[in-house]
Amino acid sequence: MHLVENDILIPEMGRLLKGGQQVIFTPGGVSMRPFIEGGRDIVTLEYPKDIRVGDILLCKVGERYVLHRLLTIEGDTLRLKGDGNITGGEVCQRSDALGRVIEIRSPKGRKKPLTRGRLWHYLSPVRKYLLKVYRKLLKLTIDN
């Protein structure tokens, strides 16, 4: 496995996506837990021609890149937030969206449904507790 810095890899991914190619990669980080496990799950992206609230988008936000869920669309302004983030979020323009996740696979190749995460942001009042339980279960699984 080769690791390539985001500032090199992601612009090239954006170029491929804009040219009609699909891109498959393993994202890092924990901001999309529990639906995407960074460093393990594999996602497939396509160019985001049509986007809807609930889609997971790869976007440039300022000088960094995020793979987060789309919460709202107001004109050309997109508001995003990672599923594993309790607070915060990002705002960018539609033109900053490089790719849309069309498939998530576990390391064993099991396809994960995209629709489960669309309801997740409605659970905001209890999400921090659910994430706490998820982290404990994940730790038990990894430790065993």
C-alpha positions as CSV (number, residue, x, y, z in Angstrom):
1,M,0.0,0.0,0.0
2,H,1.3,3.5,-0.9
3,L,0.3,6.6,1.1
4,V,0.2,9.8,-0.9
5,E,-0.3,13.3,0.6
6,N,-3.8,14.7,0.2
7,D,-2.6,17.9,-1.5
8,I,-1.2,15.7,-4.3
9,L,-3.7,12.8,-4.3
10,I,-7.0,14.6,-4.1
11,P,-6.6,17.2,-6.9
12,E,-5.6,14.3,-9.2
13,M,-8.7,12.4,-8.0
14,G,-10.8,15.5,-8.8
15,R,-9.3,15.6,-12.3
16,L,-10.1,11.9,-12.9
17,L,-13.7,12.3,-11.5
18,K,-14.3,15.4,-13.7
19,G,-13.2,13.3,-16.7
20,G,-15.9,10.7,-16.0
21,Q,-13.8,8.2,-14.2
22,Q,-14.7,6.6,-10.9
23,V,-12.1,6.7,-8.1
24,I,-11.7,4.0,-5.4
25,F,-9.7,4.8,-2.2
26,T,-9.4,4.3,1.5
27,P,-10.1,7.5,3.4
28,G,-8.4,8.2,6.7
29,G,-9.8,9.7,9.9
30,V,-12.7,9.0,12.2
31,S,-15.1,11.9,11.3
32,M,-17.4,9.6,9.4
33,R,-17.9,6.9,12.0
34,P,-19.8,4.7,12.3
35,F,-20.6,4.5,8.6
36,I,-17.1,4.9,7.2
37,E,-14.2,3.5,9.3
38,G,-11.1,5.5,8.3
39,G,-8.1,3.5,7.3
40,R,-10.2,0.3,6.7
41,D,-13.3,0.9,4.6
42,I,-13.0,1.5,0.8
43,V,-15.2,4.1,-0.9
44,T,-16.0,4.6,-4.6
45,L,-16.5,8.1,-5.9
46,E,-18.1,9.6,-9.0
47,Y,-18.3,13.1,-10.2
48,P,-21.1,14.9,-8.3
49,K,-23.4,15.9,-11.2
50,D,-26.6,15.6,-9.1
51,I,-26.3,15.9,-5.4
52,R,-28.9,15.5,-2.7
53,V,-29.1,16.2,1.0
54,G,-27.7,13.0,2.7
55,D,-25.0,12.4,0.1
56,I,-21.4,11.9,1.2
57,L,-19.2,14.3,-0.7
58,L,-15.5,14.9,-1.1
59,C,-15.1,18.6,-0.9
60,K,-12.4,21.2,-0.7
61,V,-13.0,23.4,2.3
62,G,-10.5,26.2,2.5
63,E,-7.1,24.6,2.3
64,R,-8.2,21.1,3.4
65,Y,-10.3,18.3,2.0
66,V,-13.2,16.5,3.8
67,L,-15.3,13.5,3.1
68,H,-18.5,14.5,4.9
69,R,-22.3,14.2,4.6
70,L,-24.3,17.0,2.9
71,L,-26.8,18.5,5.4
72,T,-28.2,21.4,3.4
73,I,-28.1,23.0,0.0
74,E,-28.9,26.7,-0.2
75,G,-28.3,28.0,-3.7
76,D,-24.7,27.1,-4.4
77,T,-23.8,26.9,-0.7
78,L,-23.3,23.4,0.8
79,R,-23.3,22.7,4.5
80,L,-21.5,19.4,5.5
81,K,-20.8,17.5,8.7
82,G,-19.0,14.3,9.5
83,D,-21.2,11.6,10.9
84,G,-18.9,11.1,13.8
85,N,-18.7,14.8,14.6
86,I,-20.9,16.0,17.4
87,T,-20.4,19.7,16.8
88,G,-19.1,21.9,14.0
89,G,-19.4,21.4,10.3
90,E,-18.2,22.9,7.1
91,V,-19.5,25.3,4.5
92,C,-18.3,25.3,0.9
93,Q,-19.6,26.1,-2.6
94,R,-21.1,23.5,-5.0
95,S,-18.0,24.0,-7.2
96,D,-15.8,22.8,-4.3
97,A,-17.5,19.3,-4.4
98,L,-15.1,17.0,-6.2
99,G,-16.8,13.6,-5.8
100,R,-19.8,11.8,-4.4
101,V,-19.6,8.5,-2.6
102,I,-21.5,5.8,-4.5
103,E,-20.3,2.8,-2.6
104,I,-18.7,1.9,0.7
105,R,-17.1,-1.6,1.3
106,S,-15.7,-3.1,4.4
107,P,-12.2,-4.6,4.3
108,K,-13.8,-8.0,3.7
109,G,-15.7,-6.7,0.7
110,R,-19.1,-6.4,2.2
111,K,-21.1,-3.6,0.7
112,K,-22.4,-1.1,3.3
113,P,-25.8,0.5,2.6
114,L,-25.6,4.3,1.9
115,T,-29.1,4.9,3.1
116,R,-28.5,4.2,6.8
117,G,-26.4,7.3,7.3
118,R,-29.0,9.6,5.8
119,L,-31.1,9.4,9.0
120,W,-28.1,9.8,11.3
121,H,-28.1,13.6,11.5
122,Y,-31.7,13.5,12.9
123,L,-30.4,11.7,15.9
124,S,-28.2,14.7,17.0
125,P,-29.6,14.8,20.6
126,V,-28.4,11.2,21.3
127,R,-25.6,10.8,18.8
128,K,-22.8,11.4,21.2
129,Y,-24.1,8.5,23.4
130,L,-24.5,6.2,20.4
131,L,-20.9,7.1,19.2
132,K,-19.6,6.4,22.7
133,V,-21.1,2.9,22.7
134,Y,-19.9,2.3,19.1
135,R,-16.3,3.3,20.1
136,K,-16.4,0.9,23.1
137,L,-17.7,-1.9,20.9
138,L,-15.0,-1.2,18.3
139,K,-12.3,-1.2,20.9
140,L,-13.5,-4.6,22.3
141,T,-13.5,-6.0,18.7
142,I,-10.0,-4.7,18.0
143,D,-8.6,-5.8,21.4
144,N,-9.8,-9.4,20.9
